[in-house]
């Protein structure tokens, strides 16, 4: 009966520890916010930054699996290169050992009640008093998670100590060490957290149930156990995502095999050379050491390793979307970032389409570093006008479908941002359709032998080129957009529409022009006016915050 009670206490400790890890992940993920992810993208422009970024973000979030799943979304979207993504994973494997150091140095050496209970009390107070404030709510989650982490560890610790008194572990000591690798793998496979496996192992080591070499072997097994969660995250993904998972698997299997092969020398290095006598600190050192060695081995060959991974899986992605086609709504903030990039990509291609119909040079847009490679891969520039339009329609459909899924996962400020993005897509598509509808008018005016029609077209072509140049600088954030500047552009569109039409009427009195030509000019002027307004509205949703965008919507929408 005592054994059963000890088992229940151990199971309860594992449950609390897992729940604590979940609360810590959720709180830190939400507290870190968009700036944290932008910082990660900024510092991971090269492989060295990728390693440092992987260590940093995983050291904070304490979940290499969560970092890898987030990474899969960015890799699937083409935000990170394969090489830099593998560098981030190397860093993430090392970063996750921070939790082992926390447990080894505090969990068994400090009175847990002194840390845990006041922390949970404070978390409860924050949650009750400030639950309507997002930052305070997630701070409360963090405090709850931090306190429960130590309480769960306390349960595991006391259960292990009691079990040692009632159960003879000595007969298992002589088992082959490879058995303990599988034990570590299976535990991690079941609980999907190497941190839990390490906590259990440290508890057993602290209680004397297992020796230091056995504990190190179990820790080795935990290195690969979380791979199932990552594999599931890549199912249905593009080739890049699958290669990342394969590369991660190669990393873990290689370092596990190498460390097992040199297990005794590594343990002697820790106990004799580094003179670490505390087995708990020794185990944390061992875990960090093998992951640091993995960085030293793989970092110099990342380029070759990436080329090797590219031999696997074929690129069969037929989606129009560049960023969201393989994103997961389980990471709503990451998905929102990717949707923002997708929206900019959609507006970029909408501008290219409209300018090409006017025969305006689009070289500046084509050379955009963020979208050039994507469009080359999708053969966008070699498509016919009709094919480009169909591409944009399909892309809008994919974005709309993604929006419908994501809107169930976000609320508050994120919901407002999501609505702005889908509004931008709708406005950009409206701008495209309006120009497409006057495609024959554009051809007629551009090729007309009548000066009045040709000059009318040239005037609008120049106005459109200037307008798009200003809007594109705002879209790419080369020029910081202000509310007043957007309003001036909006007013200029109205003024240009009215002035051009009045000038045409004046000239038409003395010019030989047929009734059908007048209809063509009026229709062209109206649709171009509508299109340009819609494009300004699309840019507005990207560059203005929610409040400014709502005020901008109050500007009178001029009628034609």
C-alpha positions as CSV (number, residue, x, y, z in Angstrom):
1,X,0.0,0.0,0.0
2,X,2.9,2.4,0.8
3,X,4.4,1.7,-2.6
4,X,1.1,2.5,-4.3
5,X,0.8,5.8,-2.3
6,X,4.4,6.7,-3.2
7,X,3.6,6.0,-6.8
8,X,0.5,8.3,-6.7
9,X,2.6,11.0,-5.1
10,X,5.2,10.6,-7.8
11,X,2.5,10.8,-10.5
12,X,0.9,13.8,-8.8
13,X,4.3,15.5,-8.8
14,X,4.8,14.8,-12.5
15,X,1.3,16.2,-13.2
16,X,2.0,19.4,-11.3
17,X,5.4,19.8,-12.9
18,X,3.9,19.4,-16.4
19,X,1.2,21.9,-15.6
20,X,3.8,24.3,-14.2
21,X,5.8,24.0,-17.4
22,X,2.7,24.7,-19.4
23,X,1.9,27.8,-17.4
24,X,5.5,29.0,-17.7
25,X,5.5,28.5,-21.5
26,X,2.1,30.3,-22.0
27,X,3.0,33.2,-19.7
28,X,6.4,33.8,-21.2
29,X,5.2,33.3,-24.7
30,X,2.5,36.0,-24.2
31,X,4.6,38.3,-22.1
32,X,7.4,38.2,-24.6
33,X,5.1,39.4,-27.3
34,X,5.8,40.4,-30.9
35,X,9.0,42.3,-30.1
36,X,10.6,39.2,-28.7
37,X,10.0,37.3,-32.0
38,X,11.2,40.3,-34.0
39,X,14.3,40.3,-31.9
40,X,14.8,36.6,-32.6
41,X,14.4,37.2,-36.3
42,X,16.9,40.1,-36.1
43,X,19.7,38.2,-34.3
44,X,19.3,35.0,-36.4
45,X,20.4,36.5,-39.7
46,X,23.5,34.3,-39.6
47,X,24.3,30.9,-38.2
48,X,26.2,32.3,-35.2
49,X,23.3,34.5,-34.3
50,X,21.0,31.5,-34.8
51,X,22.9,29.5,-32.1
52,X,22.9,32.4,-29.7
53,X,19.2,33.1,-30.4
54,X,18.3,29.5,-29.9
55,X,20.1,29.4,-26.5
56,X,18.5,32.7,-25.5
57,X,14.9,32.1,-26.4
58,X,14.9,28.5,-25.1
59,X,16.6,29.5,-21.9
60,X,13.7,31.9,-21.3
61,X,10.8,29.8,-22.6
62,X,12.3,26.5,-21.3
63,X,10.9,24.3,-24.1
64,X,13.0,23.3,-27.0
65,X,9.9,21.6,-28.5
66,X,7.9,24.8,-28.4
67,X,10.8,26.8,-30.0
68,X,11.2,24.1,-32.7
69,X,7.5,24.2,-33.5
70,X,7.6,27.9,-33.7
71,X,10.7,27.6,-35.9
72,X,8.9,25.1,-38.2
73,X,6.2,27.8,-38.9
74,X,8.9,30.3,-39.8
75,X,10.9,27.9,-41.9
76,X,7.8,26.8,-43.8
77,X,7.1,30.5,-44.5
78,X,10.7,31.0,-45.7
79,X,11.5,33.5,-42.9
80,X,14.6,31.5,-41.8
81,X,17.0,29.7,-44.1
82,X,17.6,26.0,-43.5
83,X,21.1,26.7,-42.3
84,X,20.1,29.3,-39.7
85,X,17.2,27.2,-38.6
86,X,19.5,24.3,-37.8
87,X,21.7,26.7,-35.9
88,X,18.8,27.8,-33.8
89,X,18.0,24.2,-33.0
90,X,21.6,23.6,-31.9
91,X,21.2,26.6,-29.5
92,X,17.8,25.4,-28.4
93,X,19.1,22.1,-27.3
94,X,21.7,23.8,-25.1
95,X,19.2,26.4,-23.8
96,X,16.8,23.8,-22.5
97,X,19.4,22.7,-19.9
98,X,18.9,25.9,-18.0
99,X,16.0,24.2,-16.3
100,X,18.2,21.4,-15.1
101,X,20.6,23.9,-13.5
102,X,17.7,25.6,-11.8
103,X,16.4,22.3,-10.3
104,X,19.9,21.0,-9.4
105,X,21.0,24.2,-7.7
106,X,17.7,25.3,-6.0
107,X,15.2,22.4,-6.1
108,X,17.1,20.1,-3.6
109,X,19.1,22.7,-1.7
110,X,16.6,25.3,-0.7
111,X,13.5,25.1,1.5
112,X,10.9,24.7,-1.2
113,X,8.0,26.2,0.9
114,X,10.0,29.4,1.2
115,X,9.9,29.8,-2.6
116,X,6.8,28.1,-3.8
117,X,4.0,29.1,-1.4
118,X,4.6,32.9,-1.4
119,X,4.9,32.9,-5.2
120,X,1.6,31.1,-5.7
121,X,-0.1,33.4,-3.2
122,X,1.2,36.4,-5.1
123,X,0.1,34.9,-8.4
124,X,-3.4,34.3,-7.0
125,X,-3.6,38.0,-5.8
126,X,-2.5,39.3,-9.2
127,X,-5.0,37.0,-11.0
128,X,-8.0,38.2,-8.9
129,X,-7.1,41.9,-8.9
130,X,-5.7,42.4,-12.4
131,X,-7.3,39.6,-14.5
132,X,-8.6,42.1,-17.0
133,X,-5.1,43.3,-17.8
134,X,-3.3,40.9,-20.2
135,X,0.2,41.5,-18.9
136,X,-0.8,41.1,-15.2
137,X,-2.8,38.0,-16.0
138,X,0.2,36.3,-17.6
139,X,2.5,37.5,-14.9
140,X,0.1,35.7,-12.5
141,X,0.4,32.5,-14.7
142,X,4.2,32.8,-14.5
143,X,4.1,33.0,-10.7
144,X,1.7,30.1,-10.5
145,X,3.9,28.1,-12.8
146,X,7.1,28.9,-11.0
147,X,5.6,28.0,-7.6
148,X,4.0,24.8,-8.9
149,X,7.2,23.8,-10.5
150,X,8.9,23.5,-7.1
151,X,5.9,21.9,-5.4
152,X,5.7,19.2,-8.1
153,X,9.5,18.7,-7.7
154,X,8.9,18.4,-3.9
155,X,6.3,15.7,-4.5
156,X,8.7,13.8,-6.8
157,X,11.6,14.2,-4.3
158,X,9.7,12.9,-1.3
159,X,8.2,10.1,-3.3
160,X,11.6,9.0,-4.5
161,X,13.1,9.2,-1.0
162,X,10.3,7.1,0.5
163,X,10.5,4.6,-2.4
164,X,14.2,4.1,-1.8
165,X,13.5,3.0,1.8
166,X,10.8,0.5,0.7
167,X,12.3,-0.8,-2.5
168,X,15.7,-2.4,-3.4
169,X,17.1,-0.7,-6.5
170,X,20.5,-2.4,-6.2
171,X,19.5,-5.4,-8.4
172,X,18.9,-3.0,-11.4
173,X,22.3,-1.3,-11.2
174,X,24.0,-4.1,-13.1
175,X,21.6,-3.8,-16.1
176,X,23.3,-2.7,-19.4
177,X,23.4,1.0,-19.6
178,X,21.8,1.1,-23.0
179,X,18.6,0.0,-21.2
180,X,18.6,3.3,-19.3
181,X,18.9,5.2,-22.6
182,X,15.6,3.6,-23.6
183,X,14.1,4.3,-20.2
184,X,15.0,8.0,-20.6
185,X,13.6,8.0,-24.2
186,X,10.3,6.3,-23.2
187,X,9.7,8.6,-20.3
188,X,10.3,11.7,-22.4
189,X,8.2,10.2,-25.2
190,X,5.3,9.7,-22.8
191,X,5.4,13.1,-21.0
192,X,6.8,15.0,-24.1
193,X,9.1,17.0,-21.9
194,X,12.8,16.4,-21.4
195,X,12.6,18.8,-18.4
196,X,10.3,16.4,-16.6
197,X,12.6,13.5,-17.4
198,X,15.5,15.5,-16.0
199,X,13.5,16.4,-12.9
200,X,12.6,12.7,-12.2
201,X,16.2,11.7,-12.8
202,X,17.6,14.4,-10.5
203,X,15.0,13.3,-7.8
204,X,16.1,9.7,-8.1
205,X,19.7,10.7,-8.0
206,X,19.2,12.9,-5.0
207,X,17.4,10.0,-3.2
208,X,20.2,7.6,-4.0
209,X,17.9,5.3,-6.1
210,X,20.3,5.5,-9.1
211,X,24.0,6.3,-9.5
212,X,25.5,9.2,-11.4
213,X,26.4,7.1,-14.5
214,X,22.9,5.7,-14.7
215,X,21.4,9.2,-14.3
216,X,23.6,10.5,-17.1
217,X,22.5,7.6,-19.4
218,X,18.8,8.4,-18.7
219,X,19.5,12.0,-19.5
220,X,21.0,10.9,-22.8
221,X,17.8,9.0,-23.7
222,X,15.7,12.1,-23.0
223,X,17.6,14.0,-25.8
224,X,15.5,12.4,-28.5
225,X,12.2,11.7,-26.7
226,X,10.5,14.9,-27.6
227,X,11.0,14.4,-31.4
228,X,7.4,12.9,-31.8
229,X,5.8,16.2,-31.0
230,X,8.0,17.9,-33.6
231,X,7.3,15.2,-36.2
232,X,3.6,15.7,-35.7
233,X,4.2,19.5,-36.2
234,X,5.7,18.8,-39.6
235,X,3.2,16.3,-41.0
236,X,1.6,17.8,-44.1
237,X,4.2,20.6,-44.1
238,X,6.5,21.5,-47.0
239,X,9.9,19.9,-47.7
240,X,11.8,22.5,-45.6
241,X,9.8,21.7,-42.5
242,X,10.4,18.0,-42.9
243,X,14.1,18.6,-43.4
244,X,14.3,20.5,-40.2
245,X,12.7,17.6,-38.3
246,X,15.1,15.2,-40.0
247,X,18.0,17.4,-39.1
248,X,16.9,17.6,-35.5
249,X,16.6,13.9,-35.3
250,X,20.1,13.5,-36.8
251,X,21.5,15.9,-34.2
252,X,20.0,14.1,-31.3
253,X,20.8,10.6,-32.4
254,X,24.4,11.5,-33.3
255,X,25.1,13.3,-30.0
256,X,23.3,10.6,-28.0
257,X,25.4,7.9,-29.7
258,X,28.7,9.8,-29.4
259,X,28.1,10.7,-25.7
260,X,27.2,7.1,-24.9
261,X,30.3,5.9,-26.7
262,X,32.5,8.2,-24.6
263,X,30.3,8.1,-21.5
264,X,33.1,7.1,-19.0
265,X,35.6,9.7,-20.2
266,X,32.9,12.4,-20.0
267,X,32.0,11.4,-16.5
268,X,35.6,11.4,-15.4
269,X,36.0,14.8,-16.9
270,X,33.2,16.1,-14.7
271,X,34.1,14.3,-11.5
272,X,37.9,14.3,-11.7
273,X,39.0,17.1,-14.0
274,X,36.3,19.7,-13.3
275,X,36.2,18.3,-9.7
276,X,32.4,18.4,-9.4
277,X,31.5,16.2,-6.5
278,X,27.8,17.1,-6.2
279,X,26.1,14.5,-8.5
280,X,23.1,16.9,-9.1
281,X,25.4,19.6,-10.4
282,X,27.4,17.0,-12.2
283,X,24.3,15.8,-14.1
284,X,23.3,19.4,-15.1
285,X,26.9,19.9,-16.3
286,X,26.8,16.6,-18.2
287,X,23.6,17.7,-20.0
288,X,25.0,21.1,-20.9
289,X,28.3,19.6,-21.9
290,X,27.0,17.2,-24.5
291,X,24.8,19.8,-26.1
292,X,27.8,22.3,-26.2
293,X,29.9,19.6,-27.8
294,X,27.1,19.1,-30.4
295,X,27.4,22.8,-31.3
296,X,31.2,22.6,-31.6
297,X,30.9,19.6,-33.9
298,X,28.0,20.7,-36.2
299,X,28.5,24.5,-36.3
300,X,31.5,24.4,-38.7
301,X,29.7,22.0,-41.1
302,X,26.2,23.5,-41.0
303,X,26.5,24.5,-44.7
304,X,27.4,21.0,-45.8
305,X,24.8,19.5,-43.4
306,X,22.1,21.7,-44.8
307,X,23.0,20.6,-48.4
308,X,22.8,17.0,-47.2
309,X,19.3,17.5,-45.8
310,X,18.2,19.1,-49.1
311,X,18.7,15.6,-50.7
312,X,15.6,14.5,-48.8
313,X,12.0,15.2,-49.7
314,X,10.8,16.9,-52.8
315,X,9.3,20.4,-52.9
316,X,5.7,19.7,-53.8
317,X,4.1,22.9,-52.5
318,X,1.4,24.1,-54.9
319,X,0.0,26.8,-52.6
320,X,0.0,30.4,-53.6
321,X,0.6,31.6,-50.1
322,X,4.2,32.3,-49.2
323,X,4.1,32.5,-45.4
324,X,0.9,31.0,-44.0
325,X,0.5,27.8,-46.0
326,X,2.2,25.7,-43.3
327,X,1.7,27.9,-40.2
328,X,-0.2,26.4,-37.3
329,X,-2.9,28.3,-35.4
330,X,-1.7,26.5,-32.3
331,X,0.9,29.4,-32.2
332,X,-1.5,32.3,-32.8
333,X,1.0,35.1,-32.3
334,X,3.5,33.5,-34.7
335,X,0.6,32.9,-37.1
336,X,-0.4,36.5,-36.9
337,X,3.2,37.6,-37.7
338,X,3.2,35.3,-40.7
339,X,-0.2,36.6,-41.8
340,X,1.1,40.2,-41.6
341,X,3.9,39.2,-43.9
342,X,1.5,37.4,-46.2
343,X,-0.7,40.5,-46.4
344,X,2.3,42.6,-47.4
345,X,3.2,40.0,-50.0
346,X,-0.4,40.2,-51.4
347,X,-0.4,44.0,-51.6
348,X,3.1,43.9,-53.2
349,X,1.9,41.6,-56.0
350,X,-1.4,43.6,-56.3
351,X,0.7,46.7,-56.9
352,X,2.9,44.9,-59.5
353,X,-0.3,43.7,-61.3
354,X,-1.8,47.1,-61.5
355,X,1.4,48.9,-62.6
356,X,2.0,46.3,-65.3
357,X,-1.4,46.9,-66.8
358,X,-0.4,50.5,-67.1
359,X,3.0,49.5,-68.6
360,X,4.7,51.2,-65.7
361,X,8.2,49.9,-64.8
362,X,8.0,47.6,-61.8
363,X,11.7,46.9,-61.4
364,X,11.8,48.6,-57.9
365,X,9.1,46.3,-56.7
366,X,10.5,43.2,-58.4
367,X,13.8,43.7,-56.6
368,X,12.3,43.7,-53.1
369,X,14.5,41.4,-51.1
370,X,11.6,40.0,-49.0
371,X,9.5,38.8,-52.0
372,X,11.9,38.5,-55.0
373,X,12.9,34.9,-54.3
374,X,9.3,33.9,-53.5
375,X,8.0,35.3,-56.7
376,X,10.8,33.7,-58.7
377,X,10.0,30.3,-57.2
378,X,6.3,30.8,-58.0
379,X,7.1,32.1,-61.5
380,X,4.9,35.1,-60.8
381,X,6.7,37.5,-63.2
382,X,6.5,35.1,-66.1
383,X,2.7,34.6,-65.7
384,X,0.3,36.2,-68.1
385,X,-1.9,39.0,-66.9
386,X,-4.8,36.6,-66.6
387,X,-2.7,34.1,-64.7
388,X,-1.5,36.8,-62.3
389,X,-5.1,37.7,-61.6
390,X,-6.0,34.1,-60.9
391,X,-2.9,33.8,-58.7
392,X,-4.1,36.8,-56.7
393,X,-7.6,35.4,-56.4
394,X,-6.3,32.0,-55.1
395,X,-4.0,33.8,-52.7
396,X,-6.8,35.9,-51.4
397,X,-8.9,32.7,-50.9
398,X,-6.0,31.0,-48.9
399,X,-5.6,34.1,-46.7
400,X,-9.3,34.3,-46.1
401,X,-9.5,30.6,-45.1
402,X,-6.5,31.1,-42.8
403,X,-8.2,34.1,-41.3
404,X,-11.3,32.1,-40.5
405,X,-9.3,29.5,-38.6
406,X,-7.1,32.0,-36.8
407,X,-9.9,34.3,-35.6
408,X,-11.1,31.6,-33.2
409,X,-7.7,31.6,-31.5
410,X,-7.2,35.3,-30.8
411,X,-9.0,38.0,-28.9
412,X,-8.5,41.6,-27.9
413,X,-5.7,43.5,-29.5
414,X,-4.7,40.5,-31.6
415,X,-8.3,40.2,-32.9
416,X,-8.2,43.9,-33.9
417,X,-4.9,43.3,-35.8
418,X,-6.3,40.3,-37.5
419,X,-9.3,42.2,-38.7
420,X,-7.1,45.0,-40.0
421,X,-5.0,42.5,-42.0
422,X,-8.0,40.8,-43.7
423,X,-9.4,44.3,-44.5
424,X,-6.2,45.2,-46.1
425,X,-6.3,42.1,-48.3
426,X,-9.9,42.8,-49.3
427,X,-9.1,46.4,-50.2
428,X,-6.1,45.4,-52.3
429,X,-8.1,42.9,-54.2
430,X,-10.8,45.6,-54.8
431,X,-8.0,47.8,-56.2
432,X,-6.9,45.0,-58.5
433,X,-10.4,44.1,-59.8
434,X,-11.1,47.8,-60.6
435,X,-8.0,48.1,-62.7
436,X,-8.6,44.7,-64.4
437,X,-12.1,45.9,-65.3
438,X,-10.6,48.8,-67.3
439,X,-7.9,46.7,-69.0
440,X,-9.4,47.3,-72.4
441,X,-9.9,51.0,-71.6
442,X,-6.2,51.3,-70.7
443,X,-5.2,49.7,-74.0
444,X,-7.6,51.9,-76.0
445,X,-6.4,55.1,-74.4
446,X,-2.7,54.2,-74.5
447,X,-2.9,53.4,-78.2
448,X,-5.2,56.2,-79.2
449,X,-4.2,58.5,-82.0
450,X,-6.3,61.2,-80.5
451,X,-4.2,63.6,-78.4
452,X,-7.1,64.3,-75.9
453,X,-7.4,60.6,-75.1
454,X,-3.7,59.8,-75.1
455,X,-2.8,62.8,-73.0
456,X,-5.6,61.9,-70.5
457,X,-4.1,58.4,-70.2
458,X,-0.5,59.8,-69.8
459,X,-1.6,62.1,-67.0
460,X,-3.2,59.3,-65.1
461,X,-0.4,57.0,-65.7
462,X,2.1,59.5,-64.1
463,X,-0.2,60.2,-61.2
464,X,-0.7,56.4,-60.5
465,X,3.1,55.8,-60.7
466,X,3.8,58.6,-58.2
467,X,1.0,57.4,-55.9
468,X,2.2,53.8,-55.9
469,X,5.8,54.9,-55.2
470,X,4.7,56.7,-52.1
471,X,2.5,53.9,-50.9
472,X,5.2,51.3,-51.6
473,X,7.7,53.2,-49.5
474,X,5.1,53.1,-46.7
475,X,4.4,49.4,-47.1
476,X,8.1,48.6,-47.0
477,X,8.6,51.0,-44.1
478,X,11.2,52.9,-46.0
479,X,9.1,56.0,-45.2
480,X,7.3,56.1,-41.9
481,X,3.7,56.6,-42.7
482,X,1.7,59.3,-40.7
483,X,-2.0,59.7,-40.6
484,X,-1.8,63.2,-42.2
485,X,0.3,62.0,-45.1
486,X,-2.2,59.2,-45.9
487,X,-5.0,61.7,-45.7
488,X,-3.2,64.0,-48.1
489,X,-2.8,61.1,-50.6
490,X,-6.5,60.3,-50.2
491,X,-7.4,63.9,-50.9
492,X,-5.0,64.1,-53.9
493,X,-6.8,61.1,-55.5
494,X,-10.1,63.0,-55.2
495,X,-8.7,66.2,-56.5
496,X,-7.0,64.4,-59.4
497,X,-10.2,62.6,-60.3
498,X,-12.2,65.9,-60.4
499,X,-9.6,68.0,-62.1
500,X,-8.8,65.5,-64.8
501,X,-12.5,65.0,-65.6
502,X,-13.2,68.8,-65.7
503,X,-10.1,69.3,-68.0
504,X,-11.3,66.6,-70.3
505,X,-14.8,68.1,-70.5
506,X,-13.3,71.5,-71.3
507,X,-11.1,70.1,-74.1
508,X,-13.8,67.8,-75.4
509,X,-15.9,70.8,-76.4
510,X,-13.3,71.8,-79.1
511,X,-12.0,68.4,-80.0
512,X,-13.4,65.9,-82.4
513,X,-14.3,63.1,-80.1
514,X,-17.0,60.4,-80.4
515,X,-19.6,59.6,-77.7
516,X,-18.1,56.1,-77.2
517,X,-14.7,57.8,-76.4
518,X,-16.3,59.9,-73.8
519,X,-17.8,56.8,-72.2
520,X,-14.4,55.1,-72.2
521,X,-12.7,58.1,-70.5
522,X,-15.4,58.5,-67.9
523,X,-15.4,54.8,-67.1
524,X,-11.6,54.7,-66.9
525,X,-11.5,57.7,-64.6
526,X,-14.1,56.3,-62.3
527,X,-12.6,52.8,-61.9
528,X,-9.1,54.1,-61.5
529,X,-10.3,56.5,-58.8
530,X,-12.0,53.6,-57.0
531,X,-8.9,51.4,-57.4
532,X,-6.5,54.1,-56.0
533,X,-8.7,54.8,-53.0
534,X,-8.9,51.1,-52.3
535,X,-5.1,50.7,-52.4
536,X,-4.7,53.6,-50.0
537,X,-7.2,51.9,-47.7
538,X,-5.1,48.7,-47.9
539,X,-1.9,50.5,-46.9
540,X,-3.7,52.3,-44.1
541,X,-4.6,49.0,-42.4
542,X,-0.9,47.9,-42.5
543,X,0.8,51.1,-41.3
544,X,-1.8,52.6,-38.9
545,X,-2.8,51.2,-35.5
546,X,-6.4,50.2,-34.8
547,X,-7.5,53.6,-33.4
548,X,-5.9,55.6,-36.2
549,X,-7.4,53.3,-38.8
550,X,-10.8,53.7,-37.3
551,X,-10.5,57.5,-37.4
552,X,-9.2,57.3,-41.0
553,X,-12.4,55.3,-41.9
554,X,-14.4,58.4,-40.9
555,X,-13.0,60.4,-43.8
556,X,-15.8,61.0,-46.3
557,X,-15.7,58.4,-49.1
558,X,-16.1,60.6,-52.1
559,X,-18.6,59.6,-54.7
560,X,-17.9,59.5,-58.4
